[in-house]
Amino acid sequence: MPLSTYLANALRDHVAGASSDDYSPYTAPQNIYYSLLNAATAGAFTEVSGTTYARSSGLFAVTAGKLISQGVETWTVHDLDNWQTITHLGVHDASSGGNYLWYIPMSPNIAAPASGDILSLGAYGLQLDFE
């Protein structure tokens, strides 16, 4: 899964001991949050928006050198939301704003969910790695 430009630069600078830019020293986030995205690249993303939408916090454990999701992250679509097609899952270090860390393409994309739909990652359904 692709790293964001921010995380790639932060890790590069941290490993190299660079201290002259915004990325160093890199500090691991206290929490990780998932977002639903309508579009994503390494440097930019378009996040779903709606009256009831919010990022979902994630729980992780390190297993066999990978971060593995340990929770069941869900979003419920409500009548007033217009989420459009969901193309990616984003990973961030804050519940809003913050730094964009990873993006994971959804295959297949999730066509505009209807009111009452529940979107769920499921337990142990997501692995974050550097491959």
C-alpha positions in Angstrom: 0.0 0.0 0.0 1.4 3.4 -0.9 2.8 5.8 1.6 1.9 9.5 1.4 4.5 11.9 0.3 4.5 13.3 3.9 5.3 9.9 5.5 7.9 8.9 2.9 9.7 12.2 3.4 9.4 12.0 7.2 10.8 8.5 7.3 13.6 9.3 4.9 14.7 12.3 6.9 14.4 10.5 10.2 16.6 7.6 9.0 19.1 10.1 7.5 19.2 12.2 10.6 18.1 15.3 8.8 17.0 18.2 11.0 16.6 21.1 8.6 13.0 20.6 7.5 9.4 20.1 8.6 9.8 16.3 8.8 12.5 15.7 11.3 12.7 14.4 13.9 9.7 12.2 13.1 7.5 11.3 16.1 5.1 8.4 15.9 1.5 9.4 16.2 -0.4 8.7 19.4 -3.4 7.5 17.4 -4.2 6.4 13.9 -7.4 7.3 12.1 -9.1 5.9 9.0 -10.8 8.1 6.4 -13.0 7.3 3.4 -11.7 9.0 0.3 -13.2 10.0 -3.1 -9.8 10.3 -4.6 -6.1 9.9 -3.5 -2.5 10.2 -4.7 0.7 10.3 -2.6 0.4 14.0 -2.2 -3.3 14.8 -2.1 -6.7 13.4 -1.3 -10.4 14.2 -1.3 -12.1 13.1 1.8 -15.8 12.1 2.0 -17.8 14.8 3.7 -21.3 14.8 5.2 -23.2 15.9 8.3 -22.5 12.7 10.2 -19.2 11.6 8.7 -16.1 11.4 10.9 -12.8 9.6 10.8 -12.7 6.3 12.7 -9.9 5.6 15.1 -7.8 2.5 14.5 -6.2 0.0 16.8 -3.1 -1.8 15.7 -0.6 -4.5 16.8 2.7 -5.4 15.2 2.7 -8.9 13.9 5.3 -10.5 11.7 6.8 -7.1 10.9 3.5 -5.5 9.8 0.9 -3.3 11.5 -2.3 -5.3 11.6 -5.7 -3.7 12.3 -7.1 -5.0 15.6 -10.5 -3.4 15.5 -13.7 -3.3 13.5 -13.9 0.2 12.0 -17.3 1.2 10.7 -19.1 4.1 9.1 -22.9 4.4 8.9 -24.4 6.3 6.0 -27.3 8.6 7.0 -30.0 10.3 5.0 -28.3 13.7 4.8 -24.9 12.4 3.6 -23.8 12.5 0.0 -20.6 10.5 0.0 -20.2 9.8 -3.7 -18.0 6.9 -4.8 -15.4 5.8 -2.3 -12.1 5.0 -4.1 -9.6 4.8 -1.3 -9.1 4.4 2.5 -6.9 7.0 4.1 -4.8 6.7 7.2 -4.1 9.8 9.2 -2.5 10.9 12.5 -5.4 13.0 13.7 -9.2 12.8 13.9 -9.4 15.9 11.6 -6.6 17.7 9.8 -3.3 16.3 10.8 -0.9 14.4 8.5 -2.0 12.1 5.8 0.1 8.8 6.1 -1.1 6.0 3.8 -3.7 5.5 1.2 -5.2 2.2 0.2 -7.1 1.8 -3.1 -10.5 0.1 -2.7 -11.0 -2.7 -5.2 -13.7 -2.6 -6.3 -14.6 1.0 -5.6 -17.7 1.4 -3.4 -20.4 3.1 -5.5 -22.2 5.9 -3.7 -23.5 4.2 -0.6 -27.2 4.5 0.2 -28.8 5.8 3.4 -28.6 3.1 6.0 -25.7 1.3 4.5 -23.0 0.3 7.0 -19.4 0.3 5.7 -17.0 -1.9 7.7 -13.3 -2.9 7.5 -13.9 -5.9 9.7 -11.5 -7.2 12.3 -8.0 -8.0 11.1 -8.9 -6.8 7.7 -6.2 -4.2 7.1 -2.4 -4.5 7.1 -0.1 -1.4 6.8 3.4 -2.1 5.6 6.2 -0.5 3.6 6.2 -2.8 0.6 
